[in-house]
Every structure is written in C-alpha cells, then in structure tokens.
C-alpha cells in the first residue's frame, strides 16, 4: 500500500474516487476507502510498533485499531514513545 500527500484541488475533489483523505499528524494522506486505523499505521510505516492513536480527538484502543475504519476528513494523531535521557 502506498500513500500520497496531495494538495486539494476543487476540480479533482469533485470527482468520485475510491479513496478518502484523512489528516495524519497534520498532513493529508490518501487511503483506500474502508482503511482501518491499523491500515493507516502500515501506510505510515509504523505498523506493529507501540503507538498511541487519537482519532477525531478520541483515543483508539490498541485492540480496536484493525476494526476502527477511517472516513473522509478524519483527523488522526499518532504518537510513539521514544526512550532517552
């Protein structure tokens, strides 16, 4: 799966498309319609790592990432703990 950052263009945004745009950490990400939070993490290259995901201001339980679908315009914040001193 690949993802594309795209600039919004009114002429393109009106066309039917099997993709949705979600905002992940402030950037637009095109995803196939029906992609889950777990799918977003895979696309971002951080699948399988311990992260905290917030979708539209609400935390997503780790056990629910595969069953939580994303919709057009969803805003996700993905945070990964980094050890350091």
C-alpha positions as CSV (number, residue, x, y, z in Angstrom):
1,X,0.0,0.0,0.0
2,X,1.3,3.5,-0.8
3,X,0.2,6.9,0.3
4,X,0.3,10.2,-1.4
5,X,0.3,13.7,0.1
6,X,-1.8,15.8,-2.2
7,X,-2.8,19.4,-2.5
8,X,-6.6,20.0,-2.6
9,X,-7.8,21.0,-6.0
10,X,-11.5,21.8,-6.4
11,X,-11.7,20.3,-9.9
12,X,-10.3,16.9,-8.6
13,X,-12.1,16.9,-5.3
14,X,-15.5,16.8,-7.0
15,X,-14.7,13.6,-8.9
16,X,-15.9,10.3,-7.4
17,X,-12.9,8.4,-6.0
18,X,-12.4,5.1,-4.1
19,X,-10.0,7.0,-1.8
20,X,-10.6,9.1,1.3
21,X,-8.3,11.8,2.6
22,X,-7.5,11.7,6.3
23,X,-5.2,14.0,8.2
24,X,-2.4,12.2,10.0
25,X,-0.2,14.3,12.2
26,X,-1.2,17.4,10.2
27,X,-0.7,16.0,6.7
28,X,-3.3,14.9,4.2
29,X,-3.0,11.2,3.4
30,X,-4.9,9.4,0.6
31,X,-6.1,6.0,1.7
32,X,-8.4,3.4,0.0
33,X,-11.9,3.8,1.2
34,X,-12.5,1.4,4.2
35,X,-9.0,1.6,5.5
36,X,-8.7,1.0,9.3
37,X,-6.5,2.7,11.8
38,X,-4.2,-0.3,11.6
39,X,-4.0,0.2,7.8
40,X,-3.0,3.8,8.3
41,X,-0.2,2.7,10.6
42,X,1.0,0.3,8.0
43,X,0.9,3.0,5.3
44,X,2.9,5.4,7.6
45,X,5.5,2.6,8.1
46,X,4.9,2.3,11.9
47,X,2.6,-0.8,11.9
48,X,3.5,-3.3,14.7
49,X,5.1,-0.7,16.9
50,X,3.7,0.5,20.1
51,X,1.9,3.8,19.4
52,X,-1.0,5.8,20.7
53,X,-3.6,6.9,18.2
54,X,-6.1,9.6,18.6
55,X,-8.9,9.8,16.0
56,X,-11.0,12.9,16.0
57,X,-9.9,13.8,19.5
58,X,-10.7,10.3,20.9
59,X,-8.1,7.7,21.8
60,X,-8.4,4.4,19.8
61,X,-7.9,1.3,21.9
62,X,-5.0,-0.8,20.7
63,X,-7.2,-3.8,20.4
64,X,-9.6,-1.8,18.1
65,X,-7.2,-0.4,15.6
66,X,-8.0,-3.1,13.0
67,X,-11.7,-2.7,13.4
68,X,-11.8,1.1,13.5
69,X,-12.5,2.4,10.0
70,X,-11.3,5.8,8.8
71,X,-13.6,8.2,7.0
72,X,-13.1,11.3,4.8
73,X,-11.7,14.1,6.8
74,X,-10.8,12.1,10.0
75,X,-8.0,13.7,12.0
76,X,-5.5,11.3,13.5
77,X,-2.6,12.0,15.8
78,X,-0.1,9.2,16.1
79,X,2.4,9.3,18.9
80,X,5.2,6.9,19.5
81,X,7.2,6.8,22.8
82,X,10.9,7.4,22.4
83,X,13.3,6.5,25.2
84,X,16.1,8.9,26.0
85,X,17.7,10.8,28.7
